[in-house]
Amino acid sequence: MIDHTGVSVSDFARSKEFYARALEPIGYKLMMEVPAEVSGGYEGAGFGVPPKPDFWIGRGKPNVPPLHVAFRAERRELVDAFYKAALAAGGRDNGAPGLRPHYHPNYYGAFVFDPDGHNIEVVCQEAP
């Protein structure tokens, strides 16, 4: 079981705003910030569904190649809401909400590129 994961971002403030807005529809919130002075050089922001952050962004050179991170949603409407919010927050389209039956019959996902080109997905794998 994965406890948490993260990506490096080139513009920390911009990415923090992007993720706060893009992930809000699925219940994620900015829960914690770690300043470089406290951590010995790492500056990060943790997002999650309370009570614990499980997705982190950290100031640094973006991962090459960019990473793919998929978040789970309980309902398809939340996938749609994520996609709209992510585009409004400056994300770039990488696959509009819809069924991806090549994965399995109920795989409903949407994909966007974050400001650094990471492929961010929200997926609902439940039947409607």
N, C-alpha and C positions, 0 to 999 in steps of 0.2 A: 504494500500500500504506500502510495506517495504522500508524504506529509506536506510538502510545499515545493514550489518551483518558481523560476523567475527568468527574466530576460534583461540584458543590458540595453540601455537606451542612450542616445546621443544628446537629446534635449530633455532633461529630467522634468522640468516644469511642464513642457508641452505634453509629454507622455503621461505624466501624472493626471493632467486634465483630461486627456483622451480616455484613459482607462476608467477614471471616475465616472465620466459620462457614458461611455460605451457599455460598461458592465453593470450600471445601475439597474437596468430593467430585469436582470436576473438576480438581484438582491445583493450584489457585491458593493462594498463600501470601502473607502480608504480608511483603514483601521489603525495604521501605525506608520510612523516615519522614523528612520534612524539617521541622525546626522553624522557626517564624517568624523566630527570631533569626538564622538562617543564610541564609534566602532573601529577606530584605527584606520580610517580612510574610506570605508564603504558608505555611500549615501544611498539609502533605499526607501521605498514606500511599499507597504504591504496592504493588499486588498483581500477581502474575503467576505463571507457571510458570517456575521457575528456568531460566536465570540472570538474566532481566530482567523488571522490572515493566512491564506495558502498560496497566493500568487504575488510575487514581488517583482518590482522593477528596480534597477540599480543604475546609477549614473556610470557611464563608461563607454567604451567602444562597442557598438552594436555587434551582436553575434553574427558571424559569417560562417556558413550561410545563415540567413534568418531562420528563426525557429517557428514551429507550428505548435500552438497551444489550443486545446479544445476544452470549452467549459460546458457543463451539462445544464440543461434546462428541463424542467418538469412538463412544460407545455409548449406546443408549437408557437403559440402567440408570443411567448417570451423570446423565441428565436427571431421572429419578425421584429419585435421591439428592439432587441439588441442591434440588429442590422441597421435599422433606421437611426438609432442613437449613435452608433459607431460612425456612420457616414456623416451625420450632422456634426460630430466631434472632430472631423478631419480624416477619418479613415478612408481607404480606397477600396472599392468593390473588388472582391475576389471570388464571388459566387453568391448570387441572391438566394434568399430563403427558398427552400424547396426540398422535395424528396430526392434522396440519393440511393435508389434501389440497388445499385451495384454494390453497396455496402450491406444493406439488408432492407426488407420491405418498409420498415417504419423509420428509417434513418432520415430525419428532417433537419437540415443544417443550413447555416449561412456563414460565409467567410468574408473577412475584410483584412486588408493590410494595415497595420498600425503605422505611426509616423516613420519608423525605421525599417519597414518592410516585413516585419514578423507577420505570419499568417495566423490570424486569430479567428477561431471558430466558436460558435455556440450551436449545440446539437441537442435535439430531443429525440430519444430513441423509443418513445412510447407510442402506442397506437392512439389515433385521435379519439 
